[in-house]
Amino acid sequence: MGRAESRGRAAGRLTLIRRTKAKQDAVLLVCTKCFKKADVKDRLTKPLKRAVKPLGYKLVKTRCLGVCPKNAVTMNDSRRPREWMIVKPDATAEAVAASLLDTVGERGLS
């Protein structure tokens, strides 16, 4: 039995799910397939990470999100899970961050 397993025992049962605190308040999901097709990966990745970090977001690249717009990037804000952001390739990281700021403004910074 490992250290994690011994800590997870409760009333003789092994706990299979453990919770931990996140370092960020929200997640911005970005479709890597769209990133590559729209040819913005090299130009937008680092500036976008820098722009969303002060807002409490973490940029997470995912597999295909299934929206697949032509010549654009699909993004999803975890604070608005039912809304998709379709970002044109000429958009700047600051424009994306400003769009997220509207969400943060509605719910308040955590």
All heavy atoms as an XYZ file, in Angstrom:
844
protein
N       0.847     -1.183      0.000
C       0.000      0.000      0.000
C       0.888      1.240      0.000
O       1.772      1.377      0.818
C      -0.899     -0.032      1.237
C      -1.844      1.105      1.279
S      -2.980      1.173      2.697
C      -3.215     -0.468      3.198
N       0.632      2.158     -0.923
C       1.423      3.384     -1.014
C       0.925      4.449     -0.063
O      -0.102      4.294      0.602
N       1.664      5.548     -0.018
C       1.299      6.647      0.894
C      -0.057      7.230      0.548
O      -0.858      7.520      1.428
C       2.359      7.736      0.835
C       3.649      7.322      1.512
C       4.705      8.363      1.370
N       4.302      9.584      2.037
C       4.963     10.719      1.952
N       6.044     10.792      1.214
N       4.563     11.784      2.591
N      -0.327      7.412     -0.755
C      -1.604      7.994     -1.170
C      -2.762      7.079     -0.790
O      -3.818      7.539     -0.368
C      -1.611      8.264     -2.672
N      -2.554      5.767     -0.931
C      -3.610      4.829     -0.590
C      -3.877      4.815      0.908
O      -5.016      4.757      1.344
C      -3.245      3.421     -1.056
C      -3.265      3.272     -2.557
C      -2.801      1.900     -3.001
O      -1.874      1.350     -2.373
O      -3.377      1.403     -3.975
N      -2.815      4.879      1.708
C      -3.007      4.840      3.151
C      -3.731      6.084      3.645
O      -4.523      6.025      4.565
C      -1.666      4.673      3.873
O      -0.853      5.803      3.671
N      -3.459      7.230      3.008
C      -4.162      8.464      3.403
C      -5.621      8.435      2.956
O      -6.464      9.089      3.526
C      -3.473      9.684      2.787
C      -2.291     10.135      3.589
C      -1.801     11.463      3.091
N      -0.518     11.231      2.439
C      -0.132     11.722      1.287
N      -0.918     12.529      0.630
N       1.035     11.455      0.775
N      -5.904      7.682      1.885
C      -7.245      7.662      1.321
C      -8.186      6.689      2.002
O      -9.356      6.631      1.678
N      -7.703      5.899      2.922
C      -8.571      4.926      3.594
C      -9.504      5.646      4.563
O      -9.100      6.433      5.391
C      -7.755      3.907      4.347
C      -7.058      2.957      3.425
C      -6.858      1.631      4.128
N      -6.264      0.682      3.214
C      -6.982     -0.167      2.487
N      -8.280     -0.189      2.587
N      -6.390     -1.012      1.685
N     -10.778      5.343      4.422
C     -11.782      5.914      5.322
C     -12.738      4.798      5.711
O     -13.395      4.213      4.853
C     -12.530      7.048      4.642
N     -12.814      4.490      6.972
C     -13.701      3.461      7.499
C     -13.483      2.125      6.787
O     -14.422      1.434      6.435
C     -15.154      3.916      7.385
N     -12.211      1.785      6.503
C     -11.903      0.496      5.910
C     -12.062      0.434      4.399
O     -11.919     -0.625      3.821
N     -12.387      1.543      3.748
C     -12.566      1.552      2.290
C     -11.457      2.369      1.651
O     -10.961      3.325      2.242
C     -13.889      2.209      1.900
C     -15.104      1.469      2.365
C     -16.321      2.067      1.704
N     -16.359      3.515      1.866
C     -17.332      4.184      2.438
N     -18.343      3.543      2.931
N     -17.297      5.487      2.514
N     -11.126      2.036      0.445
C     -10.149      2.798     -0.310
C     -10.892      3.903     -1.053
O     -11.845      3.634     -1.790
C      -9.411      1.898     -1.309
C      -8.392      2.589     -2.187
C      -7.243      3.124     -1.322
C      -7.840      1.639     -3.215
N     -10.498      5.155     -0.853
C     -11.123      6.276     -1.542
C     -10.526      6.386     -2.935
O      -9.319      6.537     -3.091
C     -10.880      7.590     -0.768
O     -11.360      7.419      0.551
C     -11.591      8.749     -1.426
N     -11.358      6.305     -3.958
C     -10.891      6.335     -5.341
C     -10.868      7.734     -5.931
O     -10.238      7.961     -6.946
C     -11.757      5.423     -6.216
C     -11.751      3.955     -5.810
C     -12.718      3.176     -6.680
C     -10.360      3.376     -5.896
N     -11.553      8.646     -5.299
C     -11.592     10.023     -5.796
C     -11.058     10.936     -4.707
O     -11.506     10.877     -3.558
C     -13.019     10.446     -6.184
C     -13.533      9.541     -7.289
C     -13.047     11.910     -6.598
C     -14.982      9.740     -7.619
N     -10.117     11.752     -5.091
C      -9.530     12.694     -4.151
C      -9.625     14.085     -4.749
O      -9.376     14.268     -5.932
C      -8.068     12.315     -3.911
C      -7.470     12.988     -2.734
C      -6.105     12.477     -2.485
N      -5.229     12.979     -3.540
C      -3.922     12.852     -3.541
N      -3.330     12.200     -2.590
N      -3.200     13.362     -4.508
N      -9.965     15.055     -3.983
C     -10.076     16.434     -4.458
C      -8.856     17.238     -4.033
O      -8.284     16.986     -2.991
C     -11.330     17.092     -3.917
C     -12.592     16.399     -4.378
C     -13.808     17.126     -3.867
N     -15.008     16.388     -4.162
C     -15.720     16.548     -5.270
N     -15.349     17.424     -6.173
N     -16.809     15.840     -5.459
N      -8.511     18.213     -4.863
C      -7.401     19.096     -4.548
C      -7.760     20.496     -5.020
O      -8.628     20.661     -5.869
C      -6.091     18.598     -5.198
O      -5.032     19.415     -4.749
C      -6.175     18.611     -6.697
N      -7.119     21.488     -4.477
C      -7.401     22.868     -4.863
C      -6.692     23.206     -6.167
O      -5.558     22.814     -6.382
C      -6.950     23.825     -3.772
C      -7.770     23.681     -2.519
C      -7.455     24.793     -1.552
C      -8.223     24.562     -0.284
N      -9.278     25.478     -0.094
N      -7.371     23.974     -6.999
C      -6.796     24.429     -8.265
C      -6.074     25.751     -8.039
O      -6.438     26.524     -7.158
C      -7.892     24.620     -9.304
N      -5.060     25.998     -8.832
C      -4.314     27.246     -8.718
C      -5.015     28.385     -9.446
O      -4.727     29.544     -9.209
C      -2.908     27.067     -9.294
C      -2.051     26.124     -8.493
C      -0.690     25.981     -9.107
C       0.151     24.992     -8.334
N       1.460     24.779     -8.965
N      -5.929     28.062    -10.338
C      -6.618     29.084    -11.113
C      -8.117     29.042    -10.814
O      -8.612     28.060    -10.287
C      -6.366     28.889    -12.611
C      -6.905     27.605    -13.184
C      -6.030     26.391    -12.922
O      -4.877     26.532    -12.572
N      -6.579     25.216    -13.062
N      -8.808     30.116    -11.183
C     -10.242     30.205    -10.944
C     -11.052     29.614    -12.082
O     -12.179     29.189    -11.887
C     -10.660     31.670    -10.770
C      -9.999     32.300     -9.561
O      -9.792     31.591     -8.566
O      -9.677     33.497     -9.623
N     -10.493     29.634    -13.296
C     -11.221     29.178    -14.471
C     -10.251     28.617    -15.502
O      -9.046     28.807    -15.402
C     -12.018     30.334    -15.072
N     -10.811     27.962    -16.510
C     -10.017     27.344    -17.562
C     -10.525     27.827    -18.916
O     -11.730     27.937    -19.132
C     -10.128     25.803    -17.487
C      -9.385     25.144    -18.628
C      -9.616     25.294    -16.158
N      -9.601     28.137    -19.815
C      -9.937     28.468    -21.191
C      -9.499     27.302    -22.045
O      -8.301     27.032    -22.182
C      -9.239     29.754    -21.645
C      -9.499     30.173    -23.094
C     -10.980     30.488    -23.314
C      -8.641     31.369    -23.456
N     -10.479     26.534    -22.577
C     -10.171     25.395    -23.421
C      -9.965     25.875    -24.853
O     -10.766     26.652    -25.368
C     -11.317     24.383    -23.387
C     -11.636     23.779    -22.034
C     -12.866     22.875    -22.141
C     -10.464     23.006    -21.491
N      -8.887     25.406    -25.485
C      -8.569     25.795    -26.854
C      -8.375     24.529    -27.676
O      -7.615     23.640    -27.290
C      -7.279     26.646    -26.904
C      -6.945     27.024    -28.323
C      -7.432     27.885    -26.051
N      -9.051     24.450    -28.804
C      -8.945     23.298    -29.700
C      -7.609     23.338    -30.439
O      -7.328     24.278    -31.175
C     -10.097     23.313    -30.688
S     -10.029     21.988    -31.899
N      -6.765     22.327    -30.229
C      -5.457     22.311    -30.887
C      -5.587     22.090    -32.389
O      -4.778     22.595    -33.158
C      -4.546     21.219    -30.302
O      -5.211     19.968    -30.361
C      -4.163     21.527    -28.889
N      -6.604     21.377    -32.802
C      -6.808     21.140    -34.238
C      -7.101     22.463    -34.948
O      -6.533     22.762    -35.993
C      -7.956     20.152    -34.431
C      -8.162     19.704    -35.849
C      -9.267     18.648    -35.889
C      -9.568     18.222    -37.302
N     -10.648     17.233    -37.353
N      -7.964     23.275    -34.351
C      -8.272     24.600    -34.919
C      -7.032     25.496    -34.903
O      -6.786     26.239    -35.844
C      -9.378     25.284    -34.125
S     -10.992     24.531    -34.251
N      -6.285     25.423    -33.806
C      -5.068     26.227    -33.670
C      -4.116     25.958    -34.820
O      -3.546     26.871    -35.402
C      -4.387     25.886    -32.338
C      -4.220     27.046    -31.407
C      -5.248     27.928    -31.167
C      -3.033     27.236    -30.743
C      -5.096     28.990    -30.290
C      -2.862     28.284    -29.864
C      -3.907     29.162    -29.645
N      -3.943     24.686    -35.154
C      -3.037     24.312    -36.233
C      -3.594     24.723    -37.598
O      -2.875     25.253    -38.433
C      -2.775     22.811    -36.207
C      -1.930     22.381    -35.037
C      -1.775     20.879    -35.006
C      -1.029     20.447    -33.752
N      -0.985     18.989    -33.619
N      -4.883     24.456    -37.827
C      -5.492     24.778    -39.121
C      -5.519     26.279    -39.396
O      -5.328     26.714    -40.513
C      -6.919     24.220    -39.199
C      -6.972     22.751    -39.469
C      -8.406     22.325    -39.684
C      -8.480     20.871    -40.094
N      -9.857     20.475    -40.372
N      -5.783     27.070    -38.365
C      -5.853     28.519    -38.541
C      -4.463     29.151    -38.565
O      -4.329     30.348    -38.765
C      -6.695     29.150    -37.444
N      -3.443     28.341    -38.323
C      -2.046     28.777    -38.382
C      -1.762     29.942    -37.416
O      -1.144     30.931    -37.780
C      -1.663     29.151    -39.811
C      -0.158     29.215    -40.003
O       0.556     28.452    -39.317
O       0.303     30.021    -40.817
N      -2.241     29.805    -36.177
C      -2.006     30.839    -35.167
C      -1.258     30.298    -33.955
O      -0.996     31.038    -33.015
C      -3.327     31.491    -34.688
C      -4.005     32.231    -35.808
C      -4.249     30.463    -34.067
N      -0.917     29.029    -33.994
C      -0.294     28.375    -32.842
C       0.940     29.128    -32.354
O       1.055     29.453    -31.183
C       0.066     26.941    -33.207
C       0.651     26.159    -32.075
C       0.982     24.752    -32.509
C       1.681     24.023    -31.381
N       2.160     22.724    -31.780
N       1.861     29.416    -33.252
C       3.108     30.072    -32.856
C       2.899     31.535    -32.469
O       3.565     32.054    -31.588
C       4.133     29.993    -33.991
C       4.539     28.557    -34.290
O       4.501     27.738    -33.351
O       4.861     28.264    -35.445
N       1.951     32.184    -33.100
C       1.745     33.612    -32.878
C       0.899     33.908    -31.641
O       1.039     34.952    -31.012
C       1.068     34.211    -34.122
C       0.835     35.695    -34.044
C       0.143     36.223    -35.281
N      -1.187     35.671    -35.492
C      -2.279     36.095    -34.874
N      -2.202     37.055    -33.984
N      -3.443     35.550    -35.125
N       0.020     32.987    -31.262
C      -0.979     33.307    -30.243
C      -0.808     32.579    -28.908
O      -1.281     33.062    -27.885
C      -2.372     33.013    -30.816
C      -3.562     33.719    -30.206
C      -3.377     35.225    -30.219
C      -4.830     33.356    -30.939
N      -0.114     31.447    -28.880
C      -0.072     30.635    -27.655
C       0.487     31.389    -26.448
O      -0.195     31.542    -25.437
C       0.734     29.344    -27.875
O       0.136     28.618    -28.945
C       0.734     28.487    -26.638
N       1.719     31.852    -26.515
C       2.341     32.519    -25.357
C       1.655     33.831    -24.998
O       1.384     34.076    -23.817
C       3.830     32.722    -25.596
C       4.618     31.437    -25.471
C       6.097     31.673    -25.594
C       6.847     30.351    -25.500
N       8.282     30.518    -25.630
N       1.340     34.694    -25.978
C       0.633     35.931    -25.600
C      -0.734     35.664    -24.965
O      -1.136     36.368    -24.042
C       0.479     36.679    -26.926
C       1.535     36.140    -27.806
C       1.731     34.716    -27.389
N      -1.418     34.623    -25.431
C      -2.731     34.305    -24.867
C      -2.584     33.807    -23.428
O      -3.355     34.203    -22.553
C      -3.433     33.261    -25.729
C      -4.895     33.004    -25.448
C      -5.697     34.300    -25.492
C      -5.461     32.008    -26.435
N      -1.580     32.979    -23.176
C      -1.332     32.519    -21.805
C      -1.061     33.700    -20.882
O      -1.578     33.776    -19.777
C      -0.134     31.567    -21.774
C      -0.431     30.168    -22.219
C       0.800     29.301    -22.070
C       0.542     27.890    -22.533
N       1.724     27.026    -22.387
N      -0.226     34.625    -21.353
C       0.112     35.800    -20.542
C      -1.098     36.710    -20.324
O      -1.232     37.324    -19.267
C       1.229     36.595    -21.216
C       2.582     35.987    -21.000
C       3.678     36.922    -21.487
N       4.669     36.119    -22.196
C       4.966     36.211    -23.479
N       4.383     37.109    -24.239
N       5.863     35.435    -24.022
N      -1.963     36.807    -21.330
C      -3.107     37.714    -21.240
C      -4.197     37.180    -20.313
O      -4.869     37.957    -19.640
C      -3.680     37.966    -22.634
N      -4.386     35.867    -20.250
C      -5.488     35.329    -19.448
C      -5.088     34.988    -18.010
O      -5.953     34.892    -17.144
C      -6.135     34.084    -20.120
C      -6.692     34.447    -21.476
C      -5.194     32.921    -20.207
N      -3.809     34.845    -17.753
C      -3.356     34.481    -16.402
C      -3.770     35.497    -15.331
O      -4.269     35.108    -14.272
C      -1.840     34.275    -16.386
C      -1.344     33.671    -15.102
C       0.122     33.322    -15.170
C       0.568     32.681    -13.871
N       1.962     32.260    -13.929
N      -3.613     36.815    -15.564
C      -4.040     37.775    -14.533
C      -5.551     37.756    -14.259
O      -6.003     38.216    -13.217
C      -3.633     39.133    -15.103
C      -2.641     38.848    -16.156
C      -2.935     37.489    -16.664
N      -6.325     37.191    -15.192
C      -7.774     37.100    -15.007
C      -8.178     35.849    -14.236
O      -9.357     35.618    -14.000
C      -8.478     37.107    -16.368
C      -8.225     38.317    -17.252
C      -8.905     38.141    -18.598
C      -8.702     39.584    -16.573
N      -7.183     35.039    -13.859
C      -7.476     33.828    -13.103
C      -7.729     32.615    -13.977
O      -8.241     31.604    -13.505
N      -7.373     32.688    -15.254
C      -7.592     31.587    -16.183
C      -6.318     30.806    -16.414
O      -5.221     31.332    -16.321
C      -8.046     32.111    -17.555
C      -9.490     32.512    -17.618
C      -9.887     33.774    -17.217
C     -10.451     31.640    -18.090
C     -11.207     34.161    -17.285
C     -11.773     32.018    -18.157
C     -12.138     33.276    -17.757
O     -13.451     33.652    -17.823
N      -6.491     29.547    -16.763
C      -5.386     28.728    -17.251
C      -5.759     28.294    -18.660
O      -6.878     27.859    -18.912
C      -5.179     27.501    -16.371
C      -4.061     26.618    -16.884
C      -3.808     25.468    -15.953
C      -2.734     24.575    -16.533
N      -1.439     24.806    -15.965
N      -4.821     28.428    -19.581
C      -5.033     28.019    -20.964
C      -4.763     26.523    -21.067
O      -3.687     26.058    -20.700
C      -4.092     28.780    -21.891
C      -4.255     28.497    -23.375
C      -5.503     29.194    -23.895
C      -3.046     28.970    -24.135
N      -5.751     25.776    -21.527
C      -5.620     24.333    -21.660
C      -5.936     23.951    -23.095
O      -7.038     24.215    -23.587
C      -6.573     23.580    -20.699
C      -6.476     22.083    -20.906
C      -6.276     23.947    -19.263
N      -4.964     23.344    -23.764
C      -5.182     22.876    -25.128
C      -5.816     21.494    -25.063
O      -5.387     20.636    -24.311
C      -3.860     22.819    -25.884
C      -3.242     24.172    -26.086
C      -1.946     24.045    -26.832
C      -1.258     25.380    -26.951
N       0.049     25.262    -27.592
N      -6.850     21.302    -25.870
C      -7.590     20.041    -25.859
C      -7.609     19.439    -27.257
O      -7.199     20.075    -28.224
C      -9.044     20.251    -25.419
O      -9.721     21.002    -26.417
C      -9.127     20.943    -24.092
N      -8.149     18.263    -27.334
C      -8.406     17.662    -28.639
C      -9.564     18.416    -29.269
O     -10.083     19.369    -28.705
C      -8.763     16.191    -28.478
C      -7.596     15.365    -28.022
C      -7.986     13.925    -27.984
N      -6.827     13.121    -27.596
C      -6.854     11.819    -27.540
N      -7.966     11.177    -27.824
N      -5.789     11.154    -27.181
N      -9.993     17.934    -30.419
C     -11.062     18.613    -31.162
C     -12.307     18.784    -30.284
O     -12.766     17.845    -29.641
C     -11.409     17.807    -32.406
S     -12.641     18.616    -33.438
N     -12.831     20.001    -30.260
C     -14.036     20.290    -29.488
C     -15.310     20.040    -30.285
O     -16.412     20.148    -29.771
C     -14.002     21.751    -29.003
C     -12.919     22.050    -27.962
C     -12.831     23.543    -27.704
C     -13.181     21.303    -26.674
N     -15.162     19.738    -31.577
C     -16.307     19.337    -32.397
C     -17.055     20.459    -33.088
O     -18.022     20.205    -33.789
N     -16.637     21.687    -32.922
C     -17.333     22.801    -33.572
C     -16.783     23.006    -34.984
O     -17.529     23.211    -35.924
C     -17.220     24.093    -32.734
C     -17.911     25.250    -33.421
C     -17.815     23.868    -31.360
N     -15.485     22.956    -35.128
C     -14.763     23.000    -36.402
C     -15.163     24.137    -37.353
O     -15.657     23.893    -38.449
C     -14.878     21.664    -37.121
S     -14.300     20.272    -36.139
N     -14.959     25.398    -36.955
C     -15.247     26.504    -37.867
C     -14.159     26.610    -38.930
O     -13.031     26.159    -38.710
C     -15.216     27.727    -36.953
C     -14.257     27.336    -35.881
C     -14.445     25.870    -35.673
N     -14.501     27.182    -40.065
C     -13.506     27.362    -41.118
C     -12.678     28.599    -40.808
O     -13.212     29.665    -40.538
C     -14.172     27.508    -42.476
C     -14.782     26.225    -42.958
C     -15.238     26.324    -44.373
C     -15.805     24.985    -44.794
N     -16.141     24.944    -46.186
N     -11.369     28.444    -40.832
C     -10.422     29.538    -40.638
C     -10.683     30.327    -39.344
O     -10.733     31.551    -39.349
C     -10.419     30.471    -41.850
C      -9.171     31.327    -41.871
O      -8.142     30.951    -41.324
N      -9.265     32.482    -42.475
N     -10.856     29.607    -38.248
C     -11.049     30.226    -36.934
C     -10.686     29.204    -35.859
O     -10.472     28.035    -36.160
C     -12.488     30.694    -36.757
N     -10.611     29.655    -34.618
C     -10.239     28.797    -33.492
C     -11.412     28.723    -32.518
O     -11.987     29.744    -32.151
C      -8.991     29.356    -32.767
C      -8.616     28.483    -31.584
C      -7.824     29.491    -33.727
N     -11.734     27.502    -32.094
C     -12.804     27.303    -31.120
C     -12.217     27.343    -29.716
O     -11.228     26.677    -29.429
C     -13.493     25.949    -31.332
O     -13.962     25.875    -32.664
C     -14.651     25.768    -30.377
N     -12.844     28.145    -28.854
C     -12.433     28.232    -27.453
C     -13.676     28.127    -26.575
O     -14.772     28.470    -27.005
C     -11.724     29.555    -27.177
C     -10.457     29.740    -27.946
S      -9.649     31.288    -27.499
C      -8.335     31.323    -28.696
N     -13.476     27.639    -25.357
C     -14.573     27.533    -24.409
C     -14.118     28.033    -23.056
O     -13.105     27.594    -22.529
C     -15.065     26.089    -24.307
C     -16.225     25.959    -23.353
O     -16.058     25.496    -22.250
N     -17.385     26.387    -23.778
N     -14.886     28.951    -22.501
C     -14.630     29.535    -21.196
C     -15.368     28.698    -20.152
O     -16.576     28.503    -20.261
C     -15.162     30.982    -21.222
C     -15.042     31.696    -19.905
O     -14.555     31.104    -18.931
O     -15.439     32.877    -19.859
N     -14.660     28.189    -19.155
C     -15.302     27.342    -18.147
C     -16.334     28.102    -17.320
O     -17.182     27.493    -16.685
C     -14.256     26.707    -17.226
O     -13.605     27.695    -16.457
N     -16.268     29.423    -17.330
C     -17.275     30.210    -16.608
C     -18.558     30.370    -17.416
O     -19.585     30.780    -16.879
C     -16.710     31.590    -16.266
C     -15.610     31.489    -15.220
C     -15.046     32.827    -14.870
N     -14.061     32.695    -13.799
C     -13.183     33.609    -13.502
N     -13.141     34.741    -14.181
N     -12.333     33.423    -12.527
N     -18.486     30.059    -18.701
C     -19.662     30.057    -19.587
C     -19.646     28.756    -20.387
O     -19.386     28.761    -21.587
C     -19.609     31.234    -20.553
C     -19.853     32.570    -19.933
C     -19.863     33.614    -21.019
N     -20.180     34.915    -20.472
C     -20.171     36.013    -21.183
N     -19.844     35.995    -22.441
N     -20.476     37.160    -20.621
N     -19.925     27.635    -19.747
C     -19.763     26.347    -20.415
C     -20.689     26.117    -21.605
O     -20.384     25.312    -22.470
C     -20.032     25.326    -19.310
C     -20.796     26.058    -18.279
C     -20.378     27.493    -18.376
N     -21.787     26.825    -21.681
C     -22.732     26.616    -22.787
C     -22.494     27.543    -23.972
O     -23.225     27.501    -24.946
C     -24.161     26.769    -22.288
C     -24.530     25.687    -21.308
C     -25.974     25.821    -20.894
N     -26.324     24.772    -19.976
C     -26.997     23.684    -20.316
N     -27.382     23.516    -21.544
N     -27.275     22.773    -19.415
N     -21.484     28.396    -23.875
C     -21.162     29.310    -24.976
C     -19.789     28.990    -25.532
O     -18.842     28.790    -24.777
C     -21.158     30.763    -24.481
C     -22.516     31.277    -24.092
C     -22.459     32.717    -23.640
O     -21.464     33.411    -23.928
O     -23.409     33.148    -22.975
N     -19.670     28.960    -26.842
C     -18.403     28.727    -27.509
C     -17.905     30.037    -28.083
O     -18.698     30.849    -28.558
C     -18.577     27.719    -28.644
C     -19.045     26.391    -28.153
C     -20.341     25.994    -28.011
C     -18.243     25.313    -27.712
N     -20.386     24.715    -27.509
C     -19.108     24.281    -27.327
C     -16.875     25.116    -27.608
C     -18.651     23.061    -26.841
C     -16.416     23.898    -27.139
C     -17.301     22.892    -26.755
N     -16.618     30.223    -28.054
C     -16.024     31.414    -28.669
C     -15.383     30.975    -29.977
O     -14.562     30.059    -29.998
C     -14.960     32.020    -27.748
C     -15.537     32.593    -26.484
S     -14.336     33.130    -25.227
C     -12.945     33.694    -26.095
N     -15.769     31.609    -31.064
C     -15.163     31.359    -32.367
C     -14.272     32.564    -32.652
O     -14.769     33.665    -32.889
C     -16.226     31.186    -33.471
C     -17.289     30.151    -33.063
C     -15.565     30.833    -34.786
C     -16.751     28.767    -32.800
N     -12.968     32.349    -32.598
C     -12.004     33.440    -32.680
C     -11.327     33.430    -34.042
O     -10.748     32.412    -34.447
C     -10.947     33.314    -31.559
C      -9.943     34.445    -31.618
C     -11.632     33.271    -30.195
N     -11.416     34.538    -34.738
C     -10.775     34.677    -36.054
C      -9.258     34.703    -35.889
O      -8.751     35.172    -34.864
C     -11.240     35.958    -36.748
C     -12.723     35.968    -37.063
C     -13.015     34.973    -38.152
C     -14.486     35.027    -38.520
N     -14.835     34.043    -39.515
N      -8.498     34.242    -36.891
C      -7.044     34.176    -36.766
C      -6.353     35.522    -36.581
O      -5.267     35.589    -36.019
C      -6.582     33.533    -38.070
C      -7.772     33.127    -38.805
C      -8.974     33.680    -38.133
N      -6.971     36.602    -37.027
C      -6.331     37.911    -36.878
C      -6.628     38.567    -35.528
O      -6.150     39.660    -35.250
C      -6.712     38.840    -38.026
C      -8.213     38.998    -38.187
O      -8.967     38.166    -37.645
O      -8.632     39.943    -38.870
N      -7.379     37.883    -34.652
C      -7.669     38.425    -33.315
C      -6.402     38.395    -32.465
O      -5.572     37.511    -32.596
C      -8.759     37.604    -32.641
N      -6.282     39.363    -31.598
C      -5.121     39.426    -30.713
C      -5.446     38.750    -29.376
O      -6.617     38.550    -29.036
C      -4.723     40.890    -30.430
O      -5.805     41.525    -29.731
C      -4.401     41.630    -31.713
N      -4.405     38.425    -28.641
C      -4.582     37.831    -27.316
C      -5.325     38.798    -26.402
O      -6.141     38.385    -25.577
C      -3.229     37.466    -26.727
N      -5.068     40.089    -26.567
C      -5.737     41.105    -25.745
C      -7.238     41.142    -26.032
O      -8.041     41.354    -25.127
C      -5.126     42.479    -25.983
C      -3.711     42.622    -25.454
C      -2.646     41.957    -26.340
O      -2.914     41.728    -27.539
O      -1.567     41.659    -25.827
N      -7.617     40.923    -27.299
C      -9.046     40.906    -27.654
C      -9.744     39.716    -27.008
O     -10.873     39.840    -26.512
C      -9.209     40.868    -29.165
N      -9.086     38.571    -27.000
C      -9.655     37.380    -26.353
C      -9.769     37.627    -24.851
O     -10.797     37.336    -24.234
C      -8.798     36.130    -26.641
C      -9.318     34.932    -25.868
C      -8.766     35.833    -28.135
N      -8.733     38.196    -24.256
C      -8.754     38.494    -22.818
C      -9.864     39.489    -22.487
O     -10.535     39.359    -21.458
C      -7.406     39.028    -22.365
N     -10.081     40.472    -23.352
C     -11.154     41.449    -23.127
C     -12.512     40.765    -23.160
O     -13.412     41.102    -22.378
C     -11.082     42.556    -24.164
N     -12.661     39.801    -24.042
C     -13.909     39.044    -24.104
C     -14.122     38.255    -22.815
O     -15.236     38.169    -22.303
C     -13.874     38.096    -25.300
O     -14.992     37.259    -25.301
N     -13.043     37.687    -22.276
C     -13.133     36.958    -21.018
C     -13.383     37.897    -19.849
O     -14.030     37.532    -18.880
C     -11.852     36.159    -20.768
C     -11.561     35.050    -21.759
C     -10.183     34.472    -21.497
C     -12.614     33.967    -21.699
N     -12.869     39.104    -19.958
C     -13.044     40.087    -18.890
C     -14.520     40.407    -18.685
O     -14.953     40.663    -17.563
C     -12.258     41.362    -19.222
C     -12.096     42.364    -18.106
C     -11.431     41.722    -16.896
C     -11.280     43.544    -18.561
N     -15.303     40.357    -19.759
C     -16.749     40.545    -19.640
C     -17.339     39.479    -18.713
O     -18.182     39.760    -17.877
C     -17.435     40.453    -21.008
C     -17.056     41.600    -21.913
O     -16.614     42.652    -21.405
O     -17.212     41.457    -23.150
N     -16.861     38.246    -18.841
C     -17.328     37.153    -17.990
C     -16.912     37.378    -16.550
O     -17.701     37.236    -15.634
C     -16.739     35.797    -18.468
O     -17.069     35.630    -19.840
C     -17.271     34.653    -17.673
N     -15.647     37.751    -16.356
C     -15.143     37.991    -15.009
C     -15.902     39.151    -14.359
O     -16.243     39.112    -13.199
C     -13.626     38.282    -15.025
C     -13.122     38.670    -13.654
C     -12.872     37.058    -15.536
N     -16.195     40.174    -15.153
C     -16.934     41.328    -14.644
C     -18.331     40.970    -14.198
O     -18.844     41.504    -13.230
N     -18.976     40.030    -14.928
C     -20.333     39.627    -14.567
C     -20.364     38.862    -13.249
O     -21.232     39.033    -12.435
C     -20.919     38.716    -15.659
C     -21.268     39.453    -16.926
C     -21.686     38.497    -18.027
O     -21.827     37.293    -17.750
O     -21.877     38.969    -19.151
N     -19.373     37.997    -13.053
C     -19.381     37.126    -11.871
C     -18.471     37.608    -10.774
O     -18.498     37.084     -9.676
C     -18.979     35.709    -12.287
C     -19.955     35.138    -13.266
C     -19.820     33.688    -13.355
N     -20.801     33.198    -14.320
C     -20.945     31.963    -14.640
N     -20.180     31.075    -14.093
N     -21.838     31.598    -15.514
N     -17.594     38.563    -11.098
C     -16.652     39.063    -10.094
C     -15.432     38.179     -9.999
O     -15.499     36.989    -10.236
N     -14.322     38.777     -9.693
C     -13.092     38.011     -9.520
C     -13.181     37.221     -8.231
O     -13.624     37.719     -7.207
C     -11.881     38.924     -9.487
C     -11.481     39.534    -10.815
C     -10.414     40.610    -10.599
C     -10.960     38.489    -11.776
N     -12.720     35.968     -8.287
C     -12.767     35.117     -7.091
C     -11.636     35.412     -6.168
O     -10.599     35.780     -6.488
C     -12.712     33.647     -7.504
O     -13.838     33.343     -8.290
